[in-house]
C-alpha cells in the first residue's frame, strides 16, 4: 500500500492510496494516516488506486475520520472502485464518512 499526500488550496490535504488495503496495507498506512489526521482538518482520500478493501482497512479510515472530526474537521473519500464502493455500502461506512465520485465533490464536503 502506498500513501502519497498533496496540499491543495483551501488547506485541503489530498491523500492518494494505491494498492491493497488489507492487513498488510492497513499496517503500512495506519501510522502515517493517523499523524496526518491529527494535523489536518480537511482531508480527502483518493481511493481510485485501491485494489482491495478489507475490514481492517475500513477500521483505519474510520479512525482517521474520528480523529479529524475531533478537530472539527471532515474526512471525505472519493473515486472508489466498484468493489470498494460495494464494501463501503455494505458495511454502512458511507453513512459515517462521505463517499463521493470525484475530487471536487470531496473538497466541497470538507467545506460544508
VOZA-826004 format. One line per field, with one value per atom (N, C-alpha, C): atom name; residue number from 1; y, x, z. Coordinates in nm, 4 decimals. Example, Ala and Ser with C-alpha at 12.3 -4.5 7.8 and 13.67 -1.06 7.14 Angstrom:
at <- N, CA, C, N, CA, C
i <- 1, 1, 1, 2, 2, 2
py <- -0.5690, -0.4500, -0.3300, -0.2250, -0.1060, 0.0030
px <- 1.3190, 1.2300, 1.3200, 1.2850, 1.3670, 1.2900
pz <- 0.7800, 0.7800, 0.7800, 0.7080, 0.7140, 0.7870
This chain:
at <- N, CA, C, N, CA, C, N, CA, C, N, CA, C, N, CA, C, N, CA, C, N, CA, C, N, CA, C, N, CA, C, N, CA, C, N, CA, C, N, CA, C, N, CA, C, N, CA, C, N, CA, C, N, CA, C, N, CA, C, N, CA, C, N, CA, C, N, CA, C, N, CA, C, N, CA, C, N, CA, C, N, CA, C, N, CA, C, N, CA, C, N, CA, C, N, CA, C, N, CA, C, N, CA, C, N, CA, C, N, CA, C, N, CA, C, N, CA, C, N, CA, C, N, CA, C, N, CA, C, N, CA, C, N, CA, C, N, CA, C, N, CA, C, N, CA, C, N, CA, C, N, CA, C, N, CA, C, N, CA, C, N, CA, C, N, CA, C, N, CA, C, N, CA, C, N, CA, C, N, CA, C, N, CA, C, N, CA, C, N, CA, C, N, CA, C, N, CA, C, N, CA, C, N, CA, C, N, CA, C, N, CA, C, N, CA, C, N, CA, C, N, CA, C, N, CA, C, N, CA, C, N, CA, C, N, CA, C, N, CA, C, N, CA, C, N, CA, C, N, CA, C, N, CA, C, N, CA, C, N, CA, C, N, CA, C, N, CA, C, N, CA, C, N, CA, C, N, CA, C, N, CA, C, N, CA, C, N, CA, C, N, CA, C, N, CA, C, N, CA, C, N, CA, C, N, CA, C, N, CA, C, N, CA, C, N, CA, C, N, CA, C, N, CA, C, N, CA, C, N, CA, C, N, CA, C, N, CA, C, N, CA, C, N, CA, C, N, CA, C, N, CA, C, N, CA, C, N, CA, C, N, CA, C, N, CA, C, N, CA, C, N, CA, C, N, CA, C, N, CA, C, N, CA, C, N, CA, C, N, CA, C
i <- 1, 1, 1, 2, 2, 2, 3, 3, 3, 4, 4, 4, 5, 5, 5, 6, 6, 6, 7, 7, 7, 8, 8, 8, 9, 9, 9, 10, 10, 10, 11, 11, 11, 12, 12, 12, 13, 13, 13, 14, 14, 14, 15, 15, 15, 16, 16, 16, 17, 17, 17, 18, 18, 18, 19, 19, 19, 20, 20, 20, 21, 21, 21, 22, 22, 22, 23, 23, 23, 24, 24, 24, 25, 25, 25, 26, 26, 26, 27, 27, 27, 28, 28, 28, 29, 29, 29, 30, 30, 30, 31, 31, 31, 32, 32, 32, 33, 33, 33, 34, 34, 34, 35, 35, 35, 36, 36, 36, 37, 37, 37, 38, 38, 38, 39, 39, 39, 40, 40, 40, 41, 41, 41, 42, 42, 42, 43, 43, 43, 44, 44, 44, 45, 45, 45, 46, 46, 46, 47, 47, 47, 48, 48, 48, 49, 49, 49, 50, 50, 50, 51, 51, 51, 52, 52, 52, 53, 53, 53, 54, 54, 54, 55, 55, 55, 56, 56, 56, 57, 57, 57, 58, 58, 58, 59, 59, 59, 60, 60, 60, 61, 61, 61, 62, 62, 62, 63, 63, 63, 64, 64, 64, 65, 65, 65, 66, 66, 66, 67, 67, 67, 68, 68, 68, 69, 69, 69, 70, 70, 70, 71, 71, 71, 72, 72, 72, 73, 73, 73, 74, 74, 74, 75, 75, 75, 76, 76, 76, 77, 77, 77, 78, 78, 78, 79, 79, 79, 80, 80, 80, 81, 81, 81, 82, 82, 82, 83, 83, 83, 84, 84, 84, 85, 85, 85, 86, 86, 86, 87, 87, 87, 88, 88, 88, 89, 89, 89, 90, 90, 90, 91, 91, 91, 92, 92, 92, 93, 93, 93, 94, 94, 94, 95, 95, 95, 96, 96, 96, 97, 97, 97, 98, 98, 98, 99, 99, 99, 100, 100, 100, 101, 101, 101, 102, 102, 102, 103, 103, 103, 104, 104, 104, 105, 105, 105, 106, 106, 106, 107, 107, 107, 108, 108, 108, 109, 109, 109, 110, 110, 110, 111, 111, 111, 112, 112, 112
py <- -0.1174, 0.0000, 0.1231, 0.2121, 0.3365, 0.4533, 0.5456, 0.6660, 0.7863, 0.8702, 0.9954, 1.1086, 1.2208, 1.3351, 1.4597, 1.5411, 1.6629, 1.7728, 1.8904, 2.0049, 2.0723, 2.0985, 2.1649, 2.3009, 2.3904, 2.5201, 2.5024, 2.5997, 2.5980, 2.5077, 2.4803, 2.3966, 2.2550, 2.2045, 2.0678, 1.9785, 1.8653, 1.7668, 1.6520, 1.6227, 1.5093, 1.3925, 1.2807, 1.1572, 1.0586, 1.0121, 0.9162, 0.7799, 0.6813, 0.5452, 0.4573, 0.3730, 0.2823, 0.1450, 0.0429, -0.0941, -0.1564, -0.2672, -0.3408, -0.2886, -0.2518, -0.2057, -0.3253, -0.4216, -0.5434, -0.5328, -0.6434, -0.6387, -0.5728, -0.6160, -0.5598, -0.4127, -0.3813, -0.2437, -0.1499, -0.1950, -0.1129, -0.0873, -0.1886, -0.1721, -0.0686, -0.0625, 0.0327, 0.1766, 0.1993, 0.3380, 0.3877, 0.2978, 0.3393, 0.4539, 0.4404, 0.5447, 0.6742, 0.6689, 0.7946, 0.8638, 0.7863, 0.8461, 0.9045, 0.8377, 0.8913, 1.0235, 1.0289, 1.1518, 1.2659, 1.2383, 1.3409, 1.3850, 1.2910, 1.3200, 1.4109, 1.4021, 1.4867, 1.6300, 1.6489, 1.7800, 1.8560, 1.7873, 1.8495, 1.8342, 1.9366, 1.9297, 1.9082, 1.9139, 1.8885, 1.7883, 1.6643, 1.5580, 1.4850, 1.4724, 1.3929, 1.2762, 1.1582, 1.0368, 0.9813, 0.9725, 0.9185, 0.7667, 0.6971, 0.5510, 0.4856, 0.5633, 0.5084, 0.3991, 0.4068, 0.3088, 0.1948, 0.1895, 0.0817, -0.0411, -0.1468, -0.2676, -0.3658, -0.3522, -0.4414, -0.3662, -0.3801, -0.3109, -0.4113, -0.4374, -0.5312, -0.4538, -0.5260, -0.4619, -0.3890, -0.4410, -0.3743, -0.2409, -0.2329, -0.1070, -0.0062, -0.0538, 0.0340, 0.0892, 0.0050, 0.0495, 0.1644, 0.1542, 0.2602, 0.3905, 0.3810, 0.5007, 0.5607, 0.4749, 0.5238, 0.5946, 0.5364, 0.6009, 0.7389, 0.7493, 0.8787, 0.9777, 0.9328, 1.0207, 1.0698, 0.9816, 1.0216, 1.1227, 1.1029, 1.1974, 1.3345, 1.3360, 1.4635, 1.5287, 1.4504, 1.5036, 1.5636, 1.5040, 1.5572, 1.6972, 1.7279, 1.8610, 1.9487, 1.9109, 1.9847, 1.9859, 1.8785, 1.8698, 1.7581, 1.7354, 1.6346, 1.5549, 1.4247, 1.3363, 1.2865, 1.2980, 1.2500, 1.1557, 1.0500, 0.9529, 0.9785, 0.9580, 0.9754, 0.8765, 0.8570, 0.7723, 0.6273, 0.5656, 0.4243, 0.3370, 0.2285, 0.1309, 0.0719, 0.0024, -0.0592, -0.1554, -0.2346, -0.3297, -0.2577, -0.1544, -0.0790, -0.0114, 0.0415, 0.1054, 0.0061, -0.1158, -0.2188, -0.2480, -0.2574, -0.2845, -0.1681, -0.0463, 0.0709, 0.0775, 0.0477, 0.0495, -0.0637, -0.1835, -0.2992, -0.2894, -0.2190, -0.2024, -0.0780, 0.0063, 0.1280, 0.2420, 0.2250, 0.3295, 0.4569, 0.4416, 0.5591, 0.6458, 0.5971, 0.6798, 0.7547, 0.7166, 0.7788, 0.8734, 0.8296, 0.9076, 0.9394, 1.0657, 1.0967, 1.0197, 0.9532, 0.8825, 0.9406, 1.0067, 1.0777, 1.0349, 1.0813, 1.0355, 1.0983, 1.2267, 1.2938, 1.3890, 1.4374, 1.5237, 1.6538, 1.7164, 1.8435, 1.8274, 1.7199, 1.6954, 1.6642, 1.5941, 1.5664, 1.6948, 1.7852, 1.9152, 1.9908, 1.9880, 2.0543, 1.9982, 1.8664, 1.8038, 1.8591, 1.8828, 1.9365, 2.0814, 2.1510, 2.2944, 2.3241, 2.2208, 2.2425, 2.3052
px <- 0.0857, 0.0000, 0.0898, 0.0579, 0.1341, 0.0444, 0.0978, 0.0260, 0.1059, 0.0416, 0.1026, 0.0146, 0.0762, -0.0012, 0.0329, -0.0712, -0.0569, -0.1381, -0.0798, -0.1524, -0.2290, -0.3560, -0.4413, -0.4833, -0.5302, -0.5788, -0.6902, -0.7025, -0.8065, -0.7727, -0.6441, -0.5973, -0.6528, -0.6753, -0.7222, -0.6013, -0.5986, -0.4933, -0.5503, -0.4866, -0.5243, -0.4332, -0.4948, -0.4213, -0.4589, -0.3594, -0.3825, -0.3318, -0.4214, -0.3858, -0.3787, -0.2759, -0.2582, -0.2197, -0.2937, -0.2641, -0.3781, -0.3479, -0.4488, -0.4547, -0.5744, -0.5953, -0.6430, -0.5527, -0.5764, -0.4975, -0.4708, -0.3987, -0.2622, -0.1870, -0.0536, -0.0611, -0.1509, -0.1643, -0.2101, -0.3060, -0.3546, -0.2421, -0.1602, -0.0468, 0.0522, 0.0696, 0.1639, 0.1148, -0.0148, -0.0641, -0.1226, -0.1455, -0.2146, -0.1443, -0.0158, 0.0562, 0.0669, 0.1079, 0.1133, -0.0226, -0.1292, -0.2615, -0.3072, -0.2761, -0.3102, -0.2373, -0.1098, -0.0314, -0.0914, -0.1276, -0.1892, -0.3240, -0.3996, -0.5326, -0.5261, -0.4185, -0.4025, -0.3646, -0.3119, -0.2609, -0.3531, -0.4471, -0.5283, -0.6770, -0.7543, -0.8985, -0.9790, -0.9146, -0.9816, -0.8965, -0.9422, -0.8666, -0.9577, -0.9096, -0.9811, -0.8916, -0.9521, -0.8759, -0.9202, -0.8248, -0.8481, -0.8353, -0.9464, -0.9487, -0.9417, -0.9204, -0.9210, -0.8159, -0.7048, -0.5982, -0.6036, -0.7100, -0.7226, -0.7809, -0.7020, -0.7411, -0.8200, -0.8135, -0.8853, -0.9079, -1.0257, -1.0593, -1.1142, -1.0371, -1.0768, -1.1287, -1.1890, -1.2449, -1.1379, -1.0176, -0.9107, -0.8755, -0.8882, -0.8661, -0.9748, -1.0976, -1.2083, -1.1866, -1.1374, -1.1090, -1.0083, -0.9048, -0.8033, -0.8668, -0.9524, -1.0200, -1.1139, -1.1855, -1.2744, -1.1968, -1.0837, -1.0015, -0.9553, -0.9153, -0.8715, -0.9873, -1.1047, -1.2220, -1.2588, -1.2526, -1.2844, -1.1839, -1.0563, -0.9528, -0.9740, -1.0069, -1.0304, -1.1577, -1.2616, -1.3870, -1.3659, -1.2773, -1.2480, -1.1871, -1.1235, -1.0666, -1.1624, -1.2898, -1.3958, -1.3735, -1.3156, -1.2885, -1.3664, -1.3333, -1.4025, -1.3009, -1.3227, -1.2510, -1.3537, -1.3220, -1.4104, -1.3333, -1.4002, -1.3421, -1.3980, -1.3143, -1.3674, -1.3070, -1.3821, -1.3433, -1.3125, -1.3950, -1.3679, -1.3954, -1.3225, -1.3511, -1.4887, -1.5450, -1.6764, -1.6739, -1.5673, -1.5551, -1.5480, -1.4644, -1.4527, -1.5847, -1.6536, -1.7838, -1.8830, -1.8855, -1.9750, -1.9431, -1.8154, -1.7741, -1.8155, -1.7918, -1.8273, -1.9783, -2.0564, -2.2026, -2.2515, -2.1986, -2.2480, -2.2143, -2.1076, -2.0709, -2.1334, -2.1943, -2.2569, -2.1606, -2.0365, -1.9371, -1.9735, -2.0391, -2.0771, -2.1815, -2.2380, -2.3286, -2.2531, -2.1279, -2.0447, -1.9421, -1.8811, -1.7797, -1.8364, -1.8316, -1.8786, -1.7976, -1.8671, -1.8046, -1.8660, -1.7830, -1.8325, -1.7552, -1.8022, -1.7473, -1.6138, -1.5942, -1.4750, -1.4126, -1.2944, -1.2173, -1.2898, -1.3509, -1.4203, -1.5330, -1.6079, -1.7178, -1.6619, -1.5508, -1.4881, -1.4421, -1.3850, -1.3439, -1.4664, -1.5739, -1.6974, -1.7484, -1.7377, -1.7784, -1.6986, -1.5703, -1.4844, -1.5161, -1.5734, -1.6010, -1.7441, -1.8214, -1.9603, -1.9634
pz <- 0.0000, 0.0000, 0.0000, -0.0894, -0.0995, -0.0616, 0.0169, 0.0584, 0.0111, -0.0689, -0.1124, -0.0624, -0.0302, 0.0168, -0.0631, -0.0855, -0.1630, -0.0958, -0.0833, -0.0294, -0.1423, -0.1177, -0.2148, -0.1604, -0.2471, -0.1991, -0.0950, -0.0075, 0.0948, 0.2122, 0.2311, 0.3422, 0.3379, 0.2172, 0.1986, 0.1733, 0.2392, 0.2178, 0.1358, 0.0232, -0.0607, -0.0250, 0.0094, 0.0363, -0.0729, -0.1458, -0.2534, -0.2084, -0.2073, -0.1681, -0.2930, -0.2974, -0.4103, -0.3574, -0.4004, -0.3603, -0.2833, -0.2173, -0.1407, 0.0025, 0.0452, 0.1830, 0.2646, 0.2761, 0.3529, 0.4829, 0.5495, 0.6773, 0.6601, 0.5599, 0.5380, 0.4986, 0.4054, 0.3600, 0.4699, 0.5494, 0.6606, 0.7603, 0.7845, 0.8751, 0.8246, 0.6941, 0.6353, 0.6430, 0.6324, 0.6284, 0.7598, 0.8557, 0.9775, 1.0494, 1.0765, 1.1493, 1.0688, 0.9411, 0.8660, 0.8545, 0.8329, 0.8210, 0.9544, 1.0632, 1.1959, 1.2206, 1.1841, 1.2015, 1.1203, 0.9954, 0.9110, 0.9668, 1.0203, 1.0739, 1.1953, 1.2694, 1.3874, 1.3502, 1.2311, 1.1894, 1.0952, 1.0316, 0.9273, 0.9576, 0.9205, 0.9452, 0.8176, 0.7032, 0.5751, 0.4990, 0.4959, 0.4301, 0.3324, 0.2090, 0.1098, 0.0707, 0.0569, 0.0278, -0.1069, -0.1982, -0.3319, -0.3260, -0.3493, -0.3439, -0.4815, -0.5870, -0.7229, -0.7417, -0.6701, -0.6842, -0.5848, -0.5040, -0.4050, -0.4740, -0.4774, -0.5498, -0.4648, -0.3327, -0.2416, -0.1116, -0.0534, 0.0716, 0.1705, 0.2764, 0.3813, 0.5027, 0.5951, 0.7151, 0.7954, 0.7995, 0.8727, 0.8068, 0.6753, 0.6059, 0.6373, 0.6463, 0.6837, 0.8240, 0.9143, 1.0515, 1.0524, 0.9703, 0.9623, 0.9133, 0.8120, 0.7608, 0.8653, 0.9391, 1.0457, 1.1562, 1.1956, 1.2992, 1.2547, 1.1284, 1.0755, 1.0743, 1.0305, 1.0259, 1.1658, 1.2642, 1.4028, 1.4557, 1.4252, 1.4706, 1.4079, 1.2814, 1.2131, 1.2649, 1.2862, 1.3398, 1.4790, 1.5586, 1.6918, 1.6834, 1.5704, 1.5468, 1.4667, 1.4674, 1.3974, 1.2462, 1.1934, 1.0515, 0.9845, 0.8575, 0.7761, 0.6962, 0.6929, 0.6019, 0.5022, 0.3733, 0.2677, 0.1769, 0.1339, 0.0428, -0.0959, -0.1997, -0.3340, -0.4332, -0.5405, -0.6543, -0.6170, -0.5308, -0.5014, -0.6236, -0.6346, -0.7397, -0.7116, -0.8084, -0.7882, -0.6696, -0.6597, -0.5483, -0.4139, -0.4067, -0.2817, -0.2470, -0.3476, -0.3242, -0.2642, -0.3155, -0.2616, -0.1160, -0.0830, 0.0548, 0.1454, 0.1009, 0.1818, 0.2055, 0.1038, 0.1180, 0.2075, 0.1848, 0.2608, 0.4090, 0.4430, 0.5838, 0.6462, 0.5630, 0.6144, 0.6400, 0.6002, 0.6227, 0.5479, 0.4333, 0.3553, 0.4262, 0.5363, 0.6166, 0.7266, 0.7493, 0.8529, 0.7920, 0.6821, 0.6112, 0.4731, 0.4315, 0.2968, 0.1916, 0.1007, -0.0105, -0.1376, -0.2172, -0.3350, -0.4599, -0.5741, -0.7023, -0.7392, -0.7046, -0.7566, -0.6547, -0.6916, -0.6028, -0.5704, -0.6694, -0.6457, -0.5441, -0.5539, -0.4603, -0.3215, -0.3133, -0.1850, -0.1170, -0.1946, -0.1397, -0.0891, -0.1654, -0.1232, 0.0081, 0.0279, 0.1544, 0.2712, 0.2496, 0.3556, 0.3889, 0.2948, 0.3139, 0.3549, 0.3862, 0.4303, 0.5673
